[in-house]
Amino acid sequence: MAMAGTEIERLFKVALPDAHVVVDLANDGDHYAARVTCAAFKGKSRVQQHTMVYEALQGHVGGALHALALETIVPK
């Protein structure tokens, strides 16, 4: 069973409480895109930012969450 977008957003907000999260579902119902804006990303490389986000997903990527296009943003 595919993971719901609301559950993805909830996991992000638990791990990154100050984050602004936008999760969109692709037309096929299996692929998501997420834009995560978070002050905790400041001073971190893109790889470190993405690692933080993937850790928030608690191992669901590749299982219940089939595919995720990810954009991380440091607020100005």
C-alpha positions as a Markdown table, in Angstrom:
| # | Residue | x | y | z |
|---|---|---|---|---|
| 1 | Met | 0.0 | 0.0 | 0.0 |
| 2 | Ala | 1.3 | 3.4 | -1.0 |
| 3 | Met | 2.0 | 6.0 | 1.7 |
| 4 | Ala | -0.4 | 8.9 | 2.0 |
| 5 | Gly | 0.9 | 12.4 | 1.4 |
| 6 | Thr | -0.4 | 13.5 | 4.7 |
| 7 | Glu | 1.7 | 10.9 | 6.5 |
| 8 | Ile | 4.8 | 12.0 | 4.6 |
| 9 | Glu | 4.1 | 15.6 | 5.7 |
| 10 | Arg | 3.5 | 14.5 | 9.3 |
| 11 | Leu | 6.8 | 12.6 | 9.5 |
| 12 | Phe | 8.6 | 15.7 | 8.2 |
| 13 | Lys | 6.9 | 17.9 | 10.8 |
| 14 | Val | 7.8 | 15.6 | 13.6 |
| 15 | Ala | 11.5 | 15.5 | 12.7 |
| 16 | Leu | 11.7 | 19.1 | 11.5 |
| 17 | Pro | 9.0 | 21.1 | 13.5 |
| 18 | Asp | 9.9 | 24.5 | 12.0 |
| 19 | Ala | 9.8 | 23.2 | 8.4 |
| 20 | His | 7.3 | 24.4 | 5.8 |
| 21 | Val | 6.4 | 21.3 | 3.8 |
| 22 | Val | 4.6 | 21.0 | 0.5 |
| 23 | Val | 3.9 | 17.4 | -0.7 |
| 24 | Asp | 2.4 | 16.8 | -4.2 |
| 25 | Leu | 1.3 | 13.5 | -5.6 |
| 26 | Ala | 2.1 | 12.6 | -9.2 |
| 27 | Asn | -0.8 | 11.4 | -11.5 |
| 28 | Asp | 0.1 | 7.8 | -11.1 |
| 29 | Gly | -0.6 | 7.8 | -7.3 |
| 30 | Asp | 2.8 | 6.3 | -6.4 |
| 31 | His | 5.3 | 9.1 | -6.9 |
| 32 | Tyr | 5.6 | 12.2 | -4.7 |
| 33 | Ala | 7.4 | 15.5 | -4.9 |
| 34 | Ala | 8.2 | 17.4 | -1.7 |
| 35 | Arg | 9.5 | 20.9 | -1.1 |
| 36 | Val | 10.9 | 21.3 | 2.4 |
| 37 | Thr | 11.9 | 24.7 | 3.7 |
| 38 | Cys | 13.7 | 24.6 | 7.0 |
| 39 | Ala | 16.0 | 26.9 | 9.0 |
| 40 | Ala | 17.8 | 23.7 | 10.3 |
| 41 | Phe | 19.2 | 23.3 | 6.7 |
| 42 | Lys | 21.3 | 26.5 | 7.1 |
| 43 | Gly | 25.1 | 25.8 | 6.7 |
| 44 | Lys | 24.4 | 22.2 | 5.6 |
| 45 | Ser | 25.3 | 20.8 | 2.2 |
| 46 | Arg | 22.5 | 19.7 | -0.1 |
| 47 | Val | 23.5 | 16.1 | 0.7 |
| 48 | Gln | 23.2 | 16.7 | 4.4 |
| 49 | Gln | 19.8 | 18.4 | 3.9 |
| 50 | His | 18.5 | 15.5 | 2.0 |
| 51 | Thr | 19.9 | 13.1 | 4.6 |
| 52 | Met | 17.9 | 14.9 | 7.3 |
| 53 | Val | 14.7 | 14.6 | 5.2 |
| 54 | Tyr | 15.2 | 11.0 | 4.4 |
| 55 | Glu | 15.9 | 10.2 | 8.1 |
| 56 | Ala | 12.6 | 11.8 | 8.9 |
| 57 | Leu | 10.9 | 9.3 | 6.7 |
| 58 | Gln | 12.1 | 6.5 | 9.0 |
| 59 | Gly | 13.0 | 4.0 | 6.4 |
| 60 | His | 9.8 | 4.2 | 4.3 |
| 61 | Val | 11.6 | 5.2 | 1.1 |
| 62 | Gly | 11.7 | 2.2 | -1.2 |
| 63 | Gly | 8.9 | 0.5 | 0.7 |
| 64 | Ala | 5.6 | 2.2 | 1.4 |
| 65 | Leu | 7.0 | 5.3 | -0.2 |
| 66 | His | 8.0 | 4.2 | -3.7 |
| 67 | Ala | 9.5 | 7.4 | -5.1 |
| 68 | Leu | 10.2 | 11.0 | -3.9 |
| 69 | Ala | 11.5 | 14.0 | -5.8 |
| 70 | Leu | 12.9 | 16.2 | -3.2 |
| 71 | Glu | 13.7 | 19.9 | -3.0 |
| 72 | Thr | 15.2 | 21.4 | 0.2 |
| 73 | Ile | 15.3 | 25.1 | 0.8 |
| 74 | Val | 17.0 | 27.3 | 3.4 |
| 75 | Pro | 14.7 | 30.2 | 4.3 |
| 76 | Lys | 16.0 | 33.7 | 3.7 |
